[in-house]
Amino acid sequence: MTKPVVITADSTCDLSAELAARFDIRVIPLTILLGEKSYLDGVDFTAQDIYSRYRADGTLPKTSAPGIQQFTDFFAQILETGCEIVHLDISAELSSSFNNACIAASELEGVYTVDSRMLGTGLGLLAIEGAECRDRGMAAADIAEHLRALTEKVDTSFVLDTLEFMWKAGAAPPSPRWGQISCA
């Protein structure tokens, strides 16, 4: 008999509280660092708060991945209920979140980690797909395998309404040529 499955993701999945609740996806927050203060992403600080703070004093945030012990505690609380876990993280190329989750999972039985190889909407869509697989009765190991295969097939992109934040975060300075399309 397969155990019940809980889908989890880090907060870079950008799922609204309503979507996370609707699909029963548990989210572990990254830490947002602003000056000397730290906040939990989506818990006590939102994207809107980041923009408001930037407009007020020009402070840009930094983020910190959940630590190994945070992941261990997060997973253990779920495992104690008799469930298995399929956990998705921001791309390992962008953060240590996935690596920390893997280290924690290696000490626990029944946790299957998936490197989404993306962030934001793509990660959120994979988490929702995992929840739908769970709801169809798939086992945790099969869901994780399915999601890993999908990472190669999901391609997300975004459109910026301003390059200001990219520039402030260290990208090349805005240029009049940015955004132009060449037909040559």
N, C-alpha and C positions, 0 to 999 in steps of 0.2 A: 504494500500500500504506500502510495506517495504521500509525503508530508505536505501540508499547506505551504504555499509560497508567498513571500513578501517581496515586493519590488522596492528597491531603494536606489537613491541617486544623490549625488552631491548637488548643492544649490545652484551650480552653474547650468542646471537643466532649465532654469527660468520658467518652471511651471507655476502658474498662479496657485494660490491656496485652494481655490475652488477645483481646479483640474487635479491637483494632487489628491484632494479628498475624494473627488468623483472616481478616480482610478485606484484609490487606496495605495498611493505611492508615498513612501516615507522619505523625507529629505534630510540629509545631514548638511548643516551650513558651513560654508567657508567663513573665515574671519576677514572682515574689512578693517583695514588699518588707516585711520585718518589722524595725522599728527601723532599725539601721544595716546590717543584713545583707540580701543578696538570694539568692534560690533559684530554680531552674528548676522550674516547675509540673510535677508528675508525674515529675520526674527525681530531684531531691534533696529534694523537699518535697511531701507529699500533703495531701489534704483533712483526713485524720485528724490530721496534724501541726499543721495550722492550729487545729483544735478543741482539741488538747492544749495548744498554746501559749497560746491564749486563756484556758483554764481555769487555767493556771499563773500567768499574769501580766497578763491582760486586754488583751494586745496584739492589735489587729485588723490584718490584712494590707492592703496596697495592691497593685495589680498594674501592670505595665508591659508594653505590647505589644512584640513583637519589632521591632527597628529595621529600616530599609530594607536595610542591609548584611547583617544576619542572614538576612533573607528571600532576598536575592540569593545568598548562600553556600548556603543550604538548597536553593533551586531549582537552582542551577548544578550542584551535586553530583548531582542526579537527572538533569538534562538531559544531563550528560556520558555517561550510560549509554545514550543514544539514545532515551529516553522523552519523552513529553509529560506535562504535569501539569494536573490539575484541582484547584485549591486552594479550600478553604472556610474562611471566617473568621466570628468573632463579628460580630454586627450592627455595621455602620459607625456606627450611632447610639449604640453603647455603648463603642466603643474605636477607637483609631487603627490597630488591627491590619490591617483590610481595606485602608485607604488605603496603609499601608506596603507591603503585599503587592502592591497595584496598581502602585505606583511601581517596585518591584523588577521586577515582571513586564513593565513597559513597556520595559525594557532587554534583555529576553530573548525569544527566540522559542520558542513552544510551551508557554507557561504561561497557563492560563485561570482567572481568579479569579471566585469566586462569593461575594457577600455573602449569608450565610445569613439575615440579618434576625432572628436569634435567637441563643441560646447553649444550652449544656448538651445535654440529650437531643435537642432538635430538630435542632441542628447535627450531633450524632452520627448521628442517623437519616439525614440527608441524605448524610453521608459514606458510610454503609453502602450507601445506594441508589446512590451514584456508583460504589462498588466493584462492586456487582452489575451495573450497566450496563456497566462495563469488562469484567467477566467474560463478558458476553453478546456482546462484540465491538464495542461502540459506540466511535466515535472521540472524542477528547478534547473537541473543539468541540461535538459533539452532546450529550455528557454534561453539559457546563457549561450549555448551553441548557436541557436537561431539568431540571437542578437549579434553575436560576433560576426556571423556571416553577413548580416545586414550592414555592418559598419562600412563595408566596401561599396555598398550600393546607395547609401544615403549621401547626398550632396546638398549642403545648405549654403546660402550666401545671404548677404545683407546689403542694404543701401544706406549710406550715411547721408543725413541731411546737412551735416557740417563736418569738415575735417579737423575742426578745432581740437577735439579730444584726442584724435590720433596724433596730431602734431604735438600736443602737450605731453603725451605719453612717450614721445621719442621718435615718432615716425618723421620722415623727411618733411621739411616745412611746406606748407601749402604753396602750390604753384598755379599760375593761370592755366597751365596745360593739364592739370589734374582734371579728370572728368570729361575731357574732350575725346571724341571718337575719331579715329583716323580711318579713312576708307582707302588708304594707299595699298 
